[in-house]
Amino acid sequence: MLAYKRLYFQYYPSLKEGKFLGEVIATNKANNTTTYELKLPTDAMFSKVHGDIKLYYIVYHKEKIVMLDKFEPFDILNEGHTSELVTYKGVMVSKQHADKDMFKINLLNMIQK
């Protein structure tokens, strides 16, 4: 996946060098920390289905520490190993609206005939 390659080979080295990427979303002057949001690259289809993948990290300036806080959407990263994907006639079906998806698949198949 493009996001993983960029994260591992480009973004991590930049963070280690002190080049902080992404947008500043919070600053805490008492703790001398800054929180960043970095959008990872994905293809257009993935973004439409799941949304953008974002990495949140916190920079502790005094201690010179970068802590990776969380990824969003976390459920996408965690979902794959917990359950199998549902398919109908060779097409992936959402869990929330399986009936609607199956209807659309049948309708498109009828139109194509």
Biopython code that builds the backbone (N, CA, C, O; Angstrom):
import numpy as np
from Bio.PDB.StructureBuilder import StructureBuilder

atoms = [
    (1, "MET", "N", (0.841, -1.182, 0.000)),
    (1, "MET", "CA", (0.000, 0.000, 0.000)),
    (1, "MET", "C", (0.883, 1.242, 0.000)),
    (1, "MET", "O", (1.895, 1.299, 0.700)),
    (2, "LEU", "N", (0.497, 2.211, -0.777)),
    (2, "LEU", "CA", (1.268, 3.431, -0.927)),
    (2, "LEU", "C", (1.454, 4.150, 0.406)),
    (2, "LEU", "O", (2.533, 4.676, 0.678)),
    (3, "ALA", "N", (0.429, 4.178, 1.228)),
    (3, "ALA", "CA", (0.510, 4.871, 2.519)),
    (3, "ALA", "C", (1.603, 4.267, 3.394)),
    (3, "ALA", "O", (2.356, 4.996, 4.039)),
    (4, "TYR", "N", (1.694, 2.943, 3.419)),
    (4, "TYR", "CA", (2.704, 2.284, 4.239)),
    (4, "TYR", "C", (4.107, 2.584, 3.722)),
    (4, "TYR", "O", (5.010, 2.863, 4.510)),
    (5, "LYS", "N", (4.297, 2.528, 2.412)),
    (5, "LYS", "CA", (5.612, 2.804, 1.828)),
    (5, "LYS", "C", (6.068, 4.220, 2.140)),
    (5, "LYS", "O", (7.208, 4.437, 2.552)),
    (6, "ARG", "N", (5.181, 5.175, 1.943)),
    (6, "ARG", "CA", (5.546, 6.572, 2.223)),
    (6, "ARG", "C", (5.835, 6.780, 3.714)),
    (6, "ARG", "O", (6.783, 7.471, 4.086)),
    (7, "LEU", "N", (5.004, 6.172, 4.549)),
    (7, "LEU", "CA", (5.177, 6.313, 5.990)),
    (7, "LEU", "C", (6.523, 5.766, 6.419)),
    (7, "LEU", "O", (7.257, 6.426, 7.155)),
    (8, "TYR", "N", (6.850, 4.578, 5.972)),
    (8, "TYR", "CA", (8.062, 3.904, 6.430)),
    (8, "TYR", "C", (9.339, 4.488, 5.827)),
    (8, "TYR", "O", (10.335, 4.656, 6.530)),
    (9, "PHE", "N", (9.314, 4.798, 4.521)),
    (9, "PHE", "CA", (10.539, 5.211, 3.845)),
    (9, "PHE", "C", (10.715, 6.721, 3.709)),
    (9, "PHE", "O", (11.830, 7.183, 3.469)),
    (10, "GLN", "N", (9.659, 7.490, 3.855)),
    (10, "GLN", "CA", (9.781, 8.936, 3.682)),
    (10, "GLN", "C", (9.424, 9.706, 4.958)),
    (10, "GLN", "O", (10.196, 10.550, 5.412)),
    (11, "TYR", "N", (8.244, 9.412, 5.540)),
    (11, "TYR", "CA", (7.783, 10.208, 6.672)),
    (11, "TYR", "C", (8.548, 9.914, 7.960)),
    (11, "TYR", "O", (8.937, 10.848, 8.661)),
    (12, "TYR", "N", (8.775, 8.639, 8.293)),
    (12, "TYR", "CA", (9.531, 8.310, 9.504)),
    (12, "TYR", "C", (10.925, 8.930, 9.494)),
    (12, "TYR", "O", (11.317, 9.540, 10.489)),
    (13, "PRO", "N", (11.700, 8.799, 8.396)),
    (13, "PRO", "CA", (13.009, 9.454, 8.386)),
    (13, "PRO", "C", (12.930, 10.976, 8.555)),
    (13, "PRO", "O", (13.775, 11.576, 9.219)),
    (14, "SER", "N", (11.903, 11.597, 7.948)),
    (14, "SER", "CA", (11.741, 13.045, 8.105)),
    (14, "SER", "C", (11.477, 13.417, 9.562)),
    (14, "SER", "O", (12.028, 14.397, 10.064)),
    (15, "LEU", "N", (10.638, 12.641, 10.236)),
    (15, "LEU", "CA", (10.342, 12.919, 11.640)),
    (15, "LEU", "C", (11.598, 12.741, 12.503)),
    (15, "LEU", "O", (11.825, 13.509, 13.437)),
    (16, "LYS", "N", (12.406, 11.732, 12.188)),
    (16, "LYS", "CA", (13.642, 11.507, 12.944)),
    (16, "LYS", "C", (14.626, 12.662, 12.774)),
    (16, "LYS", "O", (15.390, 12.978, 13.686)),
    (17, "GLU", "N", (14.598, 13.293, 11.587)),
    (17, "GLU", "CA", (15.477, 14.424, 11.311)),
    (17, "GLU", "C", (14.951, 15.736, 11.883)),
    (17, "GLU", "O", (15.644, 16.752, 11.836)),
    (18, "GLY", "N", (13.743, 15.723, 12.418)),
    (18, "GLY", "CA", (13.173, 16.935, 12.984)),
    (18, "GLY", "C", (12.334, 17.742, 12.009)),
    (18, "GLY", "O", (11.976, 18.883, 12.300)),
    (19, "LYS", "N", (12.016, 17.166, 10.853)),
    (19, "LYS", "CA", (11.141, 17.822, 9.884)),
    (19, "LYS", "C", (9.729, 17.315, 10.125)),
    (19, "LYS", "O", (9.394, 16.184, 9.770)),
    (20, "PHE", "N", (8.911, 18.153, 10.727)),
    (20, "PHE", "CA", (7.564, 17.737, 11.120)),
    (20, "PHE", "C", (6.585, 18.026, 9.989)),
    (20, "PHE", "O", (6.448, 19.164, 9.541)),
    (21, "LEU", "N", (5.916, 16.986, 9.540)),
    (21, "LEU", "CA", (5.026, 17.048, 8.387)),
    (21, "LEU", "C", (3.580, 17.131, 8.839)),
    (21, "LEU", "O", (3.256, 16.748, 9.963)),
    (22, "GLY", "N", (2.719, 17.623, 7.982)),
    (22, "GLY", "CA", (1.299, 17.696, 8.276)),
    (22, "GLY", "C", (0.914, 19.042, 8.864)),
    (22, "GLY", "O", (1.681, 20.005, 8.839)),
    (23, "GLU", "N", (-0.296, 19.074, 9.391)),
    (23, "GLU", "CA", (-0.845, 20.308, 9.950)),
    (23, "GLU", "C", (-0.799, 20.285, 11.467)),
    (23, "GLU", "O", (-1.032, 19.248, 12.088)),
    (24, "VAL", "N", (-0.499, 21.424, 12.058)),
    (24, "VAL", "CA", (-0.552, 21.561, 13.516)),
    (24, "VAL", "C", (-2.017, 21.661, 13.916)),
    (24, "VAL", "O", (-2.748, 22.515, 13.415)),
    (25, "ILE", "N", (-2.440, 20.782, 14.821)),
    (25, "ILE", "CA", (-3.838, 20.835, 15.255)),
    (25, "ILE", "C", (-3.979, 21.259, 16.706)),
    (25, "ILE", "O", (-5.059, 21.660, 17.138)),
    (26, "ALA", "N", (-2.880, 21.171, 17.466)),
    (26, "ALA", "CA", (-2.943, 21.613, 18.862)),
    (26, "ALA", "C", (-1.535, 21.942, 19.360)),
    (26, "ALA", "O", (-0.546, 21.343, 18.937)),
    (27, "THR", "N", (-1.478, 22.907, 20.265)),
    (27, "THR", "CA", (-0.222, 23.278, 20.896)),
    (27, "THR", "C", (-0.472, 23.414, 22.389)),
    (27, "THR", "O", (-1.445, 24.038, 22.811)),
    (28, "ASN", "N", (0.412, 22.825, 23.183)),
    (28, "ASN", "CA", (0.317, 22.925, 24.633)),
    (28, "ASN", "C", (1.598, 23.553, 25.143)),
    (28, "ASN", "O", (2.640, 22.900, 25.204)),
    (29, "LYS", "N", (1.516, 24.841, 25.515)),
    (29, "LYS", "CA", (2.714, 25.563, 25.955)),
    (29, "LYS", "C", (3.191, 25.108, 27.326)),
    (29, "LYS", "O", (4.384, 25.178, 27.621)),
    (30, "ALA", "N", (2.273, 24.642, 28.163)),
    (30, "ALA", "CA", (2.665, 24.180, 29.502)),
    (30, "ALA", "C", (3.562, 22.942, 29.413)),
    (30, "ALA", "O", (4.557, 22.838, 30.130)),
    (31, "ASN", "N", (3.203, 22.010, 28.530)),
    (31, "ASN", "CA", (4.002, 20.784, 28.368)),
    (31, "ASN", "C", (5.036, 20.913, 27.258)),
    (31, "ASN", "O", (5.854, 20.014, 27.063)),
    (32, "ASN", "N", (5.006, 22.024, 26.530)),
    (32, "ASN", "CA", (5.898, 22.259, 25.390)),
    (32, "ASN", "C", (5.732, 21.159, 24.339)),
    (32, "ASN", "O", (6.710, 20.560, 23.892)),
    (33, "THR", "N", (4.472, 20.903, 23.952)),
    (33, "THR", "CA", (4.177, 19.874, 22.957)),
    (33, "THR", "C", (3.356, 20.457, 21.816)),
    (33, "THR", "O", (2.661, 21.462, 21.971)),
    (34, "THR", "N", (3.454, 19.804, 20.678)),
    (34, "THR", "CA", (2.668, 20.157, 19.508)),
    (34, "THR", "C", (2.088, 18.880, 18.920)),
    (34, "THR", "O", (2.795, 17.882, 18.782)),
    (35, "THR", "N", (0.802, 18.905, 18.573)),
    (35, "THR", "CA", (0.140, 17.752, 17.975)),
    (35, "THR", "C", (-0.078, 18.028, 16.498)),
    (35, "THR", "O", (-0.562, 19.093, 16.113)),
    (36, "TYR", "N", (0.289, 17.046, 15.674)),
    (36, "TYR", "CA", (0.193, 17.163, 14.221)),
    (36, "TYR", "C", (-0.768, 16.126, 13.660)),
    (36, "TYR", "O", (-0.979, 15.063, 14.243)),
    (37, "GLU", "N", (-1.346, 16.466, 12.506)),
    (37, "GLU", "CA", (-2.175, 15.542, 11.743)),
    (37, "GLU", "C", (-1.560, 15.434, 10.355)),
    (37, "GLU", "O", (-1.394, 16.433, 9.654)),
    (38, "LEU", "N", (-1.220, 14.194, 9.966)),
    (38, "LEU", "CA", (-0.593, 13.958, 8.671)),
    (38, "LEU", "C", (-1.483, 13.038, 7.845)),
    (38, "LEU", "O", (-1.754, 11.905, 8.243)),
    (39, "LYS", "N", (-1.934, 13.524, 6.704)),
    (39, "LYS", "CA", (-2.772, 12.715, 5.803)),
    (39, "LYS", "C", (-1.856, 11.829, 4.962)),
    (39, "LYS", "O", (-0.950, 12.318, 4.289)),
    (40, "LEU", "N", (-2.103, 10.527, 5.009)),
    (40, "LEU", "CA", (-1.301, 9.579, 4.247)),
    (40, "LEU", "C", (-1.920, 9.375, 2.868)),
    (40, "LEU", "O", (-3.142, 9.422, 2.730)),
    (41, "PRO", "N", (-1.091, 9.149, 1.845)),
    (41, "PRO", "CA", (-1.623, 9.013, 0.488)),
    (41, "PRO", "C", (-2.342, 7.684, 0.284)),
    (41, "PRO", "O", (-1.864, 6.633, 0.712)),
    (42, "THR", "N", (-3.486, 7.743, -0.369)),
    (42, "THR", "CA", (-4.248, 6.546, -0.741)),
    (42, "THR", "C", (-4.828, 6.784, -2.135)),
    (42, "THR", "O", (-4.836, 7.909, -2.634)),
    (43, "ASP", "N", (-5.303, 5.724, -2.742)),
    (43, "ASP", "CA", (-5.936, 5.912, -4.041)),
    (43, "ASP", "C", (-7.343, 6.469, -3.850)),
    (43, "ASP", "O", (-7.901, 6.431, -2.753)),
    (44, "ALA", "N", (-7.896, 6.980, -4.928)),
    (44, "ALA", "CA", (-9.191, 7.668, -4.852)),
    (44, "ALA", "C", (-10.312, 6.746, -4.388)),
    (44, "ALA", "O", (-11.179, 7.165, -3.622)),
    (45, "MET", "N", (-10.303, 5.495, -4.844)),
    (45, "MET", "CA", (-11.363, 4.555, -4.469)),
    (45, "MET", "C", (-11.332, 4.267, -2.968)),
    (45, "MET", "O", (-12.377, 4.236, -2.319)),
    (46, "PHE", "N", (-10.139, 4.057, -2.418)),
    (46, "PHE", "CA", (-10.015, 3.787, -0.987)),
    (46, "PHE", "C", (-10.541, 4.975, -0.182)),
    (46, "PHE", "O", (-11.249, 4.788, 0.807)),
    (47, "SER", "N", (-10.201, 6.189, -0.599)),
    (47, "SER", "CA", (-10.663, 7.384, 0.110)),
    (47, "SER", "C", (-12.181, 7.525, 0.065)),
    (47, "SER", "O", (-12.796, 7.947, 1.045)),
    (48, "LYS", "N", (-12.784, 7.174, -1.062)),
    (48, "LYS", "CA", (-14.235, 7.272, -1.165)),
    (48, "LYS", "C", (-14.938, 6.261, -0.267)),
    (48, "LYS", "O", (-15.975, 6.561, 0.326)),
    (49, "VAL", "N", (-14.371, 5.066, -0.171)),
    (49, "VAL", "CA", (-15.007, 4.014, 0.608)),
    (49, "VAL", "C", (-14.747, 4.177, 2.099)),
    (49, "VAL", "O", (-15.678, 4.113, 2.902)),
    (50, "HIS", "N", (-13.498, 4.386, 2.471)),
    (50, "HIS", "CA", (-13.113, 4.379, 3.885)),
    (50, "HIS", "C", (-12.764, 5.754, 4.440)),
    (50, "HIS", "O", (-12.727, 5.927, 5.659)),
    (51, "GLY", "N", (-12.512, 6.716, 3.596)),
    (51, "GLY", "CA", (-12.056, 8.022, 4.051)),
    (51, "GLY", "C", (-10.544, 8.081, 4.026)),
    (51, "GLY", "O", (-9.881, 7.086, 3.733)),
    (52, "ASP", "N", (-10.003, 9.234, 4.331)),
    (52, "ASP", "CA", (-8.559, 9.423, 4.336)),
    (52, "ASP", "C", (-7.928, 8.747, 5.536)),
    (52, "ASP", "O", (-8.530, 8.665, 6.606)),
    (53, "ILE", "N", (-6.702, 8.261, 5.347)),
    (53, "ILE", "CA", (-5.943, 7.710, 6.467)),
    (53, "ILE", "C", (-5.113, 8.850, 7.040)),
    (53, "ILE", "O", (-4.366, 9.513, 6.320)),
    (54, "LYS", "N", (-5.252, 9.066, 8.327)),
    (54, "LYS", "CA", (-4.537, 10.152, 8.990)),
    (54, "LYS", "C", (-3.725, 9.606, 10.145)),
    (54, "LYS", "O", (-4.185, 8.747, 10.898)),
    (55, "LEU", "N", (-2.516, 10.112, 10.275)),
    (55, "LEU", "CA", (-1.643, 9.789, 11.387)),
    (55, "LEU", "C", (-1.584, 11.008, 12.299)),
    (55, "LEU", "O", (-1.323, 12.122, 11.845)),
    (56, "TYR", "N", (-1.825, 10.789, 13.581)),
    (56, "TYR", "CA", (-1.704, 11.849, 14.573)),
    (56, "TYR", "C", (-0.464, 11.560, 15.401)),
    (56, "TYR", "O", (-0.279, 10.445, 15.889)),
    (57, "TYR", "N", (0.387, 12.572, 15.558)),
    (57, "TYR", "CA", (1.575, 12.390, 16.381)),
    (57, "TYR", "C", (1.829, 13.638, 17.209)),
    (57, "TYR", "O", (1.416, 14.743, 16.856)),
    (58, "ILE", "N", (2.521, 13.428, 18.318)),
    (58, "ILE", "CA", (2.792, 14.503, 19.271)),
    (58, "ILE", "C", (4.296, 14.694, 19.354)),
    (58, "ILE", "O", (5.042, 13.724, 19.483)),
    (59, "VAL", "N", (4.745, 15.943, 19.281)),
    (59, "VAL", "CA", (6.162, 16.268, 19.395)),
    (59, "VAL", "C", (6.395, 16.897, 20.765)),
    (59, "VAL", "O", (5.816, 17.931, 21.099)),
    (60, "TYR", "N", (7.257, 16.248, 21.553)),
    (60, "TYR", "CA", (7.697, 16.788, 22.837)),
    (60, "TYR", "C", (9.011, 17.504, 22.573)),
    (60, "TYR", "O", (10.055, 16.862, 22.454)),
    (61, "HIS", "N", (8.968, 18.835, 22.478)),
    (61, "HIS", "CA", (10.123, 19.611, 22.054)),
    (61, "HIS", "C", (11.262, 19.565, 23.069)),
    (61, "HIS", "O", (12.423, 19.435, 22.681)),
    (62, "LYS", "N", (10.957, 19.669, 24.340)),
    (62, "LYS", "CA", (11.998, 19.707, 25.378)),
    (62, "LYS", "C", (12.765, 18.381, 25.429)),
    (62, "LYS", "O", (13.991, 18.377, 25.532)),
    (63, "GLU", "N", (12.051, 17.268, 25.358)),
    (63, "GLU", "CA", (12.665, 15.945, 25.439)),
    (63, "GLU", "C", (13.148, 15.439, 24.077)),
    (63, "GLU", "O", (13.838, 14.423, 23.999)),
    (64, "LYS", "N", (12.782, 16.152, 23.002)),
    (64, "LYS", "CA", (13.110, 15.760, 21.628)),
    (64, "LYS", "C", (12.576, 14.364, 21.319)),
    (64, "LYS", "O", (13.303, 13.486, 20.855)),
    (65, "ILE", "N", (11.267, 14.186, 21.596)),
    (65, "ILE", "CA", (10.585, 12.909, 21.378)),
    (65, "ILE", "C", (9.412, 13.139, 20.434)),
    (65, "ILE", "O", (8.682, 14.124, 20.549)),
    (66, "VAL", "N", (9.247, 12.199, 19.491)),
    (66, "VAL", "CA", (8.068, 12.181, 18.622)),
    (66, "VAL", "C", (7.292, 10.921, 18.970)),
    (66, "VAL", "O", (7.795, 9.808, 18.817)),
    (67, "MET", "N", (6.057, 11.103, 19.441)),
    (67, "MET", "CA", (5.226, 9.960, 19.815)),
    (67, "MET", "C", (4.084, 9.821, 18.811)),
    (67, "MET", "O", (3.291, 10.742, 18.617)),
    (68, "LEU", "N", (4.018, 8.648, 18.176)),
    (68, "LEU", "CA", (2.917, 8.374, 17.269)),
    (68, "LEU", "C", (1.692, 8.086, 18.112)),
    (68, "LEU", "O", (1.695, 7.151, 18.913)),
    (69, "ASP", "N", (0.653, 8.873, 17.943)),
    (69, "ASP", "CA", (-0.516, 8.796, 18.816)),
    (69, "ASP", "C", (-1.562, 7.814, 18.300)),
    (69, "ASP", "O", (-1.908, 6.860, 18.997)),
    (70, "LYS", "N", (-2.076, 8.038, 17.076)),
    (70, "LYS", "CA", (-3.131, 7.156, 16.567)),
    (70, "LYS", "C", (-3.256, 7.301, 15.061)),
    (70, "LYS", "O", (-2.789, 8.273, 14.467)),
    (71, "PHE", "N", (-3.904, 6.301, 14.455)),
    (71, "PHE", "CA", (-4.281, 6.324, 13.055)),
    (71, "PHE", "C", (-5.790, 6.446, 12.974)),
    (71, "PHE", "O", (-6.501, 5.935, 13.839)),
    (72, "GLU", "N", (-6.285, 7.114, 11.953)),
    (72, "GLU", "CA", (-7.714, 7.136, 11.665)),
    (72, "GLU", "C", (-7.907, 6.801, 10.203)),
    (72, "GLU", "O", (-7.096, 7.264, 9.401)),
    (73, "PRO", "N", (-8.853, 6.078, 9.799)),
    (73, "PRO", "CA", (-9.804, 5.332, 10.618)),
    (73, "PRO", "C", (-9.174, 4.055, 11.148)),
    (73, "PRO", "O", (-8.656, 3.251, 10.373)),
    (74, "PHE", "N", (-9.211, 3.863, 12.450)),
    (74, "PHE", "CA", (-8.596, 2.702, 13.085)),
    (74, "PHE", "C", (-9.319, 1.416, 12.738)),
    (74, "PHE", "O", (-8.695, 0.362, 12.616)),
    (75, "ASP", "N", (-10.643, 1.498, 12.577)),
    (75, "ASP", "CA", (-11.410, 0.288, 12.302)),
    (75, "ASP", "C", (-10.993, -0.384, 10.999)),
    (75, "ASP", "O", (-11.104, -1.605, 10.887)),
    (76, "ILE", "N", (-10.517, 0.371, 10.013)),
    (76, "ILE", "CA", (-10.052, -0.208, 8.756)),
    (76, "ILE", "C", (-8.804, -1.033, 9.000)),
    (76, "ILE", "O", (-8.669, -2.132, 8.463)),
    (77, "LEU", "N", (-7.891, -0.512, 9.806)),
    (77, "LEU", "CA", (-6.646, -1.222, 10.074)),
    (77, "LEU", "C", (-6.885, -2.441, 10.943)),
    (77, "LEU", "O", (-6.160, -3.430, 10.832)),
    (78, "ASN", "N", (-7.872, -2.389, 11.793)),
    (78, "ASN", "CA", (-8.134, -3.466, 12.734)),
    (78, "ASN", "C", (-9.136, -4.489, 12.200)),
    (78, "ASN", "O", (-9.177, -5.622, 12.679)),
    (79, "GLU", "N", (-9.937, -4.101, 11.217)),
    (79, "GLU", "CA", (-11.068, -4.913, 10.760)),
    (79, "GLU", "C", (-10.646, -6.180, 10.023)),
    (79, "GLU", "O", (-11.305, -7.212, 10.157)),
    (80, "GLY", "N", (-9.578, -6.127, 9.257)),
    (80, "GLY", "CA", (-9.231, -7.215, 8.371)),
    (80, "GLY", "C", (-9.032, -8.553, 9.046)),
    (80, "GLY", "O", (-9.442, -9.579, 8.501)),
    (81, "HIS", "N", (-8.417, -8.576, 10.210)),
    (81, "HIS", "CA", (-8.131, -9.864, 10.833)),
    (81, "HIS", "C", (-9.241, -10.345, 11.752)),
    (81, "HIS", "O", (-9.196, -11.492, 12.197)),
    (82, "THR", "N", (-10.226, -9.524, 12.053)),
    (82, "THR", "CA", (-11.270, -9.931, 12.985)),
    (82, "THR", "C", (-12.471, -10.572, 12.308)),
    (82, "THR", "O", (-13.183, -11.351, 12.941)),
    (83, "SER", "N", (-12.713, -10.267, 11.048)),
    (83, "SER", "CA", (-13.871, -10.846, 10.370)),
    (83, "SER", "C", (-13.596, -10.963, 8.885)),
    (83, "SER", "O", (-12.743, -10.267, 8.334)),
    (84, "GLU", "N", (-14.328, -11.846, 8.256)),
    (84, "GLU", "CA", (-14.191, -12.022, 6.825)),
    (84, "GLU", "C", (-15.078, -11.011, 6.101)),
    (84, "GLU", "O", (-16.120, -10.594, 6.608)),
    (85, "LEU", "N", (-14.644, -10.636, 4.921)),
    (85, "LEU", "CA", (-15.438, -9.720, 4.123)),
    (85, "LEU", "C", (-16.578, -10.483, 3.464)),
    (85, "LEU", "O", (-16.407, -11.630, 3.052)),
    (86, "VAL", "N", (-17.737, -9.849, 3.365)),
    (86, "VAL", "CA", (-18.918, -10.476, 2.789)),
    (86, "VAL", "C", (-18.970, -10.129, 1.304)),
    (86, "VAL", "O", (-18.826, -8.968, 0.921)),
    (87, "THR", "N", (-19.177, -11.155, 0.472)),
    (87, "THR", "CA", (-19.308, -10.916, -0.965)),
    (87, "THR", "C", (-20.615, -11.523, -1.467)),
    (87, "THR", "O", (-21.150, -12.469, -0.889)),
    (88, "TYR", "N", (-21.103, -10.955, -2.546)),
    (88, "TYR", "CA", (-22.317, -11.450, -3.203)),
    (88, "TYR", "C", (-22.073, -11.370, -4.698)),
    (88, "TYR", "O", (-21.885, -10.280, -5.238)),
    (89, "LYS", "N", (-22.073, -12.494, -5.362)),
    (89, "LYS", "CA", (-21.824, -12.585, -6.802)),
    (89, "LYS", "C", (-20.490, -11.939, -7.175)),
    (89, "LYS", "O", (-20.376, -11.263, -8.197)),
    (90, "GLY", "N", (-19.490, -12.161, -6.331)),
    (90, "GLY", "CA", (-18.151, -11.671, -6.621)),
    (90, "GLY", "C", (-17.907, -10.207, -6.306)),
    (90, "GLY", "O", (-16.858, -9.675, -6.672)),
    (91, "VAL", "N", (-18.832, -9.540, -5.643)),
    (91, "VAL", "CA", (-18.694, -8.130, -5.309)),
    (91, "VAL", "C", (-18.766, -7.977, -3.795)),
    (91, "VAL", "O", (-19.603, -8.604, -3.146)),
    (92, "MET", "N", (-17.886, -7.139, -3.226)),
    (92, "MET", "CA", (-17.896, -6.917, -1.788)),
    (92, "MET", "C", (-19.148, -6.154, -1.372)),
    (92, "MET", "O", (-19.543, -5.189, -2.026)),
    (93, "VAL", "N", (-19.766, -6.592, -0.281)),
    (93, "VAL", "CA", (-21.005, -6.012, 0.220)),
    (93, "VAL", "C", (-20.741, -5.423, 1.598)),
    (93, "VAL", "O", (-20.068, -6.039, 2.425)),
    (94, "SER", "N", (-21.275, -4.219, 1.846)),
    (94, "SER", "CA", (-21.096, -3.598, 3.157)),
    (94, "SER", "C", (-21.903, -4.340, 4.212)),
    (94, "SER", "O", (-22.929, -4.948, 3.908)),
    (95, "LYS", "N", (-21.439, -4.287, 5.437)),
    (95, "LYS", "CA", (-22.150, -4.962, 6.525)),
    (95, "LYS", "C", (-23.391, -4.192, 6.955)),
    (95, "LYS", "O", (-24.382, -4.796, 7.364)),
    (96, "GLN", "N", (-23.348, -2.870, 6.869)),
    (96, "GLN", "CA", (-24.459, -2.042, 7.335)),
    (96, "GLN", "C", (-25.653, -2.093, 6.393)),
    (96, "GLN", "O", (-26.797, -2.092, 6.849)),
    (97, "HIS", "N", (-25.406, -2.138, 5.076)),
    (97, "HIS", "CA", (-26.495, -2.053, 4.092)),
    (97, "HIS", "C", (-26.402, -3.203, 3.091)),
    (97, "HIS", "O", (-26.432, -2.982, 1.880)),
    (98, "ALA", "N", (-26.291, -4.414, 3.592)),
    (98, "ALA", "CA", (-26.108, -5.579, 2.719)),
    (98, "ALA", "C", (-27.279, -5.757, 1.758)),
    (98, "ALA", "O", (-27.066, -6.061, 0.585)),
    (99, "ASP", "N", (-28.514, -5.572, 2.234)),
    (99, "ASP", "CA", (-29.693, -5.746, 1.375)),
    (99, "ASP", "C", (-29.695, -4.754, 0.213)),
    (99, "ASP", "O", (-29.969, -5.126, -0.928)),
    (100, "LYS", "N", (-29.388, -3.492, 0.508)),
    (100, "LYS", "CA", (-29.358, -2.466, -0.532)),
    (100, "LYS", "C", (-28.263, -2.766, -1.553)),
    (100, "LYS", "O", (-28.469, -2.610, -2.757)),
    (101, "ASP", "N", (-27.091, -3.201, -1.064)),
    (101, "ASP", "CA", (-25.988, -3.507, -1.966)),
    (101, "ASP", "C", (-26.334, -4.681, -2.881)),
    (101, "ASP", "O", (-26.027, -4.652, -4.073)),
    (102, "MET", "N", (-26.966, -5.706, -2.331)),
    (102, "MET", "CA", (-27.346, -6.862, -3.148)),
    (102, "MET", "C", (-28.386, -6.472, -4.200)),
    (102, "MET", "O", (-28.345, -6.954, -5.332)),
    (103, "PHE", "N", (-29.320, -5.593, -3.815)),
    (103, "PHE", "CA", (-30.310, -5.105, -4.764)),
    (103, "PHE", "C", (-29.628, -4.362, -5.911)),
    (103, "PHE", "O", (-29.966, -4.575, -7.076)),
    (104, "LYS", "N", (-28.679, -3.500, -5.593)),
    (104, "LYS", "CA", (-27.968, -2.744, -6.630)),
    (104, "LYS", "C", (-27.188, -3.671, -7.561)),
    (104, "LYS", "O", (-27.160, -3.461, -8.774)),
    (105, "ILE", "N", (-26.557, -4.692, -6.988)),
    (105, "ILE", "CA", (-25.805, -5.652, -7.804)),
    (105, "ILE", "C", (-26.734, -6.372, -8.759)),
    (105, "ILE", "O", (-26.420, -6.517, -9.941)),
    (106, "ASN", "N", (-27.884, -6.829, -8.257)),
    (106, "ASN", "CA", (-28.858, -7.507, -9.119)),
    (106, "ASN", "C", (-29.388, -6.577, -10.209)),
    (106, "ASN", "O", (-29.545, -6.991, -11.358)),
    (107, "LEU", "N", (-29.663, -5.324, -9.851)),
    (107, "LEU", "CA", (-30.175, -4.358, -10.805)),
    (107, "LEU", "C", (-29.155, -4.091, -11.915)),
    (107, "LEU", "O", (-29.511, -4.056, -13.092)),
    (108, "LEU", "N", (-27.896, -3.904, -11.540)),
    (108, "LEU", "CA", (-26.867, -3.679, -12.549)),
    (108, "LEU", "C", (-26.673, -4.896, -13.445)),
    (108, "LEU", "O", (-26.448, -4.757, -14.647)),
    (109, "ASN", "N", (-26.759, -6.078, -12.867)),
    (109, "ASN", "CA", (-26.638, -7.283, -13.686)),
    (109, "ASN", "C", (-27.791, -7.402, -14.670)),
    (109, "ASN", "O", (-27.588, -7.837, -15.803)),
    (110, "MET", "N", (-29.006, -7.020, -14.258)),
    (110, "MET", "CA", (-30.161, -7.078, -15.162)),
    (110, "MET", "C", (-30.013, -6.052, -16.291)),
    (110, "MET", "O", (-30.368, -6.341, -17.433)),
    (111, "ILE", "N", (-29.502, -4.878, -15.988)),
    (111, "ILE", "CA", (-29.326, -3.835, -16.998)),
    (111, "ILE", "C", (-28.283, -4.243, -18.031)),
    (111, "ILE", "O", (-28.421, -3.934, -19.214)),
    (112, "GLN", "N", (-27.250, -4.930, -17.587)),
    (112, "GLN", "CA", (-26.179, -5.330, -18.495)),
    (112, "GLN", "C", (-26.590, -6.434, -19.454)),
    (112, "GLN", "O", (-25.964, -6.601, -20.501)),
    (113, "LYS", "N", (-27.635, -7.197, -19.121)),
    (113, "LYS", "CA", (-28.079, -8.318, -19.986)),
    (113, "LYS", "C", (-28.859, -7.852, -21.155)),
    (113, "LYS", "O", (-29.298, -8.665, -21.969)),
]
sb = StructureBuilder()
sb.init_structure("model")
sb.init_model(0)
sb.init_chain("A")
sb.init_seg("    ")
for serial, (resi, resn, name, xyz) in enumerate(atoms, 1):
    if name == "N":
        sb.init_residue(resn, " ", resi, " ")
    sb.init_atom(name, np.array(xyz, "f"), 0.0, 1.0, " ", f" {name:<3s}", serial, name[0])
structure = sb.get_structure()
